[in-house]
Amino acid sequence: MSELDDTPPELALADRQLAEQLDATRPVPSAGFRGALGRRLEALDPGYGPRPHRFRVTVGLLITTGSLLLVLGAFVSFGVL
């Protein structure tokens, strides 16, 4: 795992030391467990494959329909319709 220093620079010295101590004592799963977990997740992957035909058109149509229904609901709630 990479060591990234993500503690904010504006921390006081005591807070920075506490953050470093917590980072050093953070429990990390063993490499064997992480490898086994990765292999299991890969084996359980359903593999959906490529997106359906005309996916963008379908999504655009659904977003447009939902937006129109929201506008219609706003008109009804304000008493315009």
GROMACS elastic network, one bead per residue, 0.5 to 0.9 nm:
[ bonds ]
;  ai    aj funct       b0    kb
    4     7     6  0.88842   500
    5     8     6  0.85171   500
    5    20     6  0.89011   500
    6     9     6  0.88588   500
    7    10     6  0.86510   500
    7    11     6  0.77134   500
    7    16     6  0.71947   500
    7    19     6  0.71591   500
    7    20     6  0.84670   500
    8    11     6  0.60542   500
    8    16     6  0.84505   500
    9    12     6  0.84326   500
    9    16     6  0.84414   500
   11    14     6  0.80697   500
   11    15     6  0.58835   500
   11    16     6  0.58383   500
   12    15     6  0.52198   500
   12    16     6  0.60871   500
   12    17     6  0.86157   500
   13    16     6  0.50504   500
   13    17     6  0.61376   500
   13    18     6  0.85887   500
   14    17     6  0.51263   500
   14    18     6  0.61846   500
   14    19     6  0.86259   500
   15    18     6  0.50234   500
   15    19     6  0.61303   500
   15    20     6  0.86240   500
   16    19     6  0.50238   500
   16    20     6  0.62120   500
   16    21     6  0.86017   500
   17    20     6  0.50747   500
   17    21     6  0.61253   500
   17    22     6  0.85987   500
   18    21     6  0.50063   500
   18    22     6  0.61165   500
   18    23     6  0.85328   500
   19    22     6  0.51346   500
   19    23     6  0.61284   500
   19    24     6  0.85991   500
   20    23     6  0.50380   500
   20    24     6  0.61233   500
   20    25     6  0.86846   500
   21    24     6  0.50817   500
   21    25     6  0.62272   500
   21    26     6  0.85047   500
   22    25     6  0.52316   500
   22    26     6  0.58831   500
   23    26     6  0.52514   500
   23    27     6  0.88872   500
   24    27     6  0.86374   500
   25    28     6  0.89118   500
   28    31     6  0.88908   500
   29    32     6  0.82080   500
   29    33     6  0.62914   500
   29    34     6  0.65140   500
   30    33     6  0.53124   500
   30    34     6  0.63403   500
   30    35     6  0.86635   500
   31    34     6  0.50943   500
   31    35     6  0.60428   500
   31    36     6  0.85298   500
   32    35     6  0.51365   500
   32    36     6  0.61124   500
   32    37     6  0.85028   500
   33    36     6  0.51124   500
   33    37     6  0.60123   500
   33    38     6  0.85268   500
   34    37     6  0.50718   500
   34    38     6  0.61299   500
   34    39     6  0.86587   500
   35    38     6  0.51154   500
   35    39     6  0.62426   500
   35    40     6  0.86162   500
   36    39     6  0.51417   500
   36    40     6  0.61120   500
   36    41     6  0.86013   500
   37    40     6  0.50733   500
   37    41     6  0.61099   500
   37    42     6  0.85048   500
   38    41     6  0.52133   500
   38    42     6  0.61277   500
   38    43     6  0.85912   500
   39    42     6  0.50889   500
   39    43     6  0.61446   500
   39    44     6  0.86864   500
   40    43     6  0.50327   500
   40    44     6  0.61955   500
   40    45     6  0.86210   500
   41    44     6  0.50875   500
   41    45     6  0.61220   500
   42    45     6  0.51586   500
   42    46     6  0.87965   500
   43    46     6  0.82736   500
   44    47     6  0.87741   500
   45    48     6  0.83695   500
   46    49     6  0.87351   500
   48    51     6  0.80675   500
   50    53     6  0.88930   500
   51    54     6  0.85491   500
   51    55     6  0.65897   500
   52    55     6  0.54693   500
   53    56     6  0.85661   500
   54    57     6  0.53197   500
   54    58     6  0.63087   500
   54    59     6  0.87552   500
   55    58     6  0.52041   500
   55    59     6  0.61897   500
   55    60     6  0.85428   500
   56    59     6  0.51218   500
   56    60     6  0.59722   500
   56    61     6  0.84749   500
   57    60     6  0.50953   500
   57    61     6  0.60863   500
   57    62     6  0.86278   500
   58    61     6  0.51189   500
   58    62     6  0.62233   500
   58    63     6  0.86606   500
   59    62     6  0.51189   500
   59    63     6  0.61477   500
   59    64     6  0.85434   500
   60    63     6  0.51550   500
   60    64     6  0.60695   500
   60    65     6  0.85247   500
   61    64     6  0.51341   500
   61    65     6  0.60744   500
   61    66     6  0.85496   500
   62    65     6  0.51216   500
   62    66     6  0.60963   500
   62    67     6  0.85460   500
   63    66     6  0.51339   500
   63    67     6  0.60979   500
   63    68     6  0.86066   500
   64    67     6  0.51070   500
   64    68     6  0.61708   500
   64    69     6  0.86259   500
   65    68     6  0.51601   500
   65    69     6  0.62343   500
   65    70     6  0.86892   500
   66    69     6  0.50891   500
   66    70     6  0.62362   500
   66    71     6  0.87197   500
   67    70     6  0.50381   500
   67    71     6  0.62590   500
   67    72     6  0.85884   500
   68    71     6  0.50845   500
   68    72     6  0.60964   500
   68    73     6  0.85277   500
   69    73     6  0.60500   500
   69    74     6  0.85527   500
   70    73     6  0.50177   500
   70    74     6  0.61758   500
   70    75     6  0.86815   500
   71    74     6  0.50096   500
   71    75     6  0.62495   500
   71    76     6  0.86640   500
   72    75     6  0.51109   500
   72    76     6  0.62480   500
   72    77     6  0.86430   500
   72    81     6  0.83898   500
   73    76     6  0.50880   500
   73    77     6  0.61095   500
   73    78     6  0.86475   500
   74    77     6  0.50966   500
   74    78     6  0.62018   500
   74    79     6  0.85828   500
   74    80     6  0.86752   500
   75    78     6  0.52541   500
   75    79     6  0.61762   500
   75    80     6  0.51571   500
   75    81     6  0.59208   500
   76    79     6  0.50992   500
   76    80     6  0.59869   500
   76    81     6  0.52162   500
   77    80     6  0.77367   500
   77    81     6  0.84158   500
   78    81     6  0.79907   500
